[in-house]
Amino acid sequence: MDCLFCKIIAGEIPSNKVYEDDKILAFHDISPMAPVHVVIIPKEHICCADKLSEENSQIVAHIFSKIPEIAKSLNLENGYRIVNNCGEDGGQTVFHLHFHLLGGKKLNTQLA
C-alpha cells in the first residue's frame, strides 16, 4: 500500500508526534493552516469517512474521546476546530481517514 499516513504509522516517514496509543496517532501537520495544526489518524487504514461502518466506526469515538486531552496538551483552552475532508471534492488529499485539529488563534467562521 502506498499510503503516506500508513508509512508515518510504520515509522518509515518521520513525524512530530503529539499523541499516540495502540489505536491512533496525532502529529503536527507539515503545512499548518493555523498556529496549532495537528492531524489525528487511526492506525487502521480506513480510506475516508464514506468507508466507516458498524465494524470500524468505534475508532471515531476513540479519536473524539482523546481530542480534549490532545487539545489540552497543546494549550487550546480558548477552543479549537475539528475538520474532516471526505473525497476529492471535499478537499481530501491523503486517502486515509483523518481529522485536523486547528487552533491557537480565533478562527474564521466563513465556510468556503
N, C-alpha and C positions, 0 to 999 in steps of 0.2 A: 504494500500500500504506500502511496506517495503522498501522505498527509502530513503537512507541516506540524500540526499540533500533536499528532501521534509521535513524530520524531522528537518533539520537545519533551513529551512524556517519557519517551525511551532514553532521554539524555543524549541523543545524537546531535541535538541543536541546543546550545545553552540558552537559559532564560534567567531573568532576575525574579526568582520566586518570592511570593508574598505569603502563600499558604499552600500546604499540601497535606493530604491524608490518603487513605487507601482508595478513595473514590474520585477525588477531584484534585486539580492543580490550579492555582491562581498565580499569575505573574504579570509584571509591568509590560504594557504594550510598547512595542518599539517605535510606534508613530503616535504618540499621545495626542488626544483631542481635547484634553483638559489637564490642569496641573497634576491631578491623580487620574490615571487611566490604567485599570487592571483588567486582564482577561481571565475569566473563570471557565474552566473546561472540565467535562467529565473525562476520566481516564479511559472509559469505554468509548470506542468510536461510534458516534451516532452522527449521521450526516447533517441533520438540521432539525428544527422544530417539527417539520412535517413528518419526520420519522420516529417521533415519540409514540409509544404505545403503552398499553396496560403493563407490559412486561418490563419496560425500561424507564417509565416516567418517574419512578421514585427518585431518580438521580436529580431531577429538577427540584424536588422537595429538599433533598440534601443540600444542593447548592444554595437554595434560598434560606435554609436554616443556618448556613455558615456565613452568608453575606453580612449580617450585622457584626459578627466577630471580625471579619476581614476589614470592614469599613472602620470599626473602632481602632484596629491596629494601624490604620492609615490616617487617623485623626480627622475623620469626616463627621465630626459632631454636628455640623450645621446641615447635613443632608447630602444626598448623592442621587445618581440616576443609574438605573439598570437598563441596558439595551440588548435586544437580541435581533439580529438581522436574519431573515429566512429567505433563501433563494437569491438568484442573481438580481431580479428586480427589487428585492428588499435590501440590497446592498451587501449580501453575504459574499465575502471574498475567500474565506477558508471554509471548506465544506466539512466541518467538524463542529457539532453543536457547541456554542459558546455564548457567554454573556459578558458585556462590557460594564464595568463598574467605573463611573465617572464622577469626579467631584473636585473639591479643593478651591472652588470659586462658585459664585452664583451663576447657574447655567441658564442659557437662553431657553425660553419656553415656546419658541416658534417651532412648528413642525415643518419639515421640508415638503 
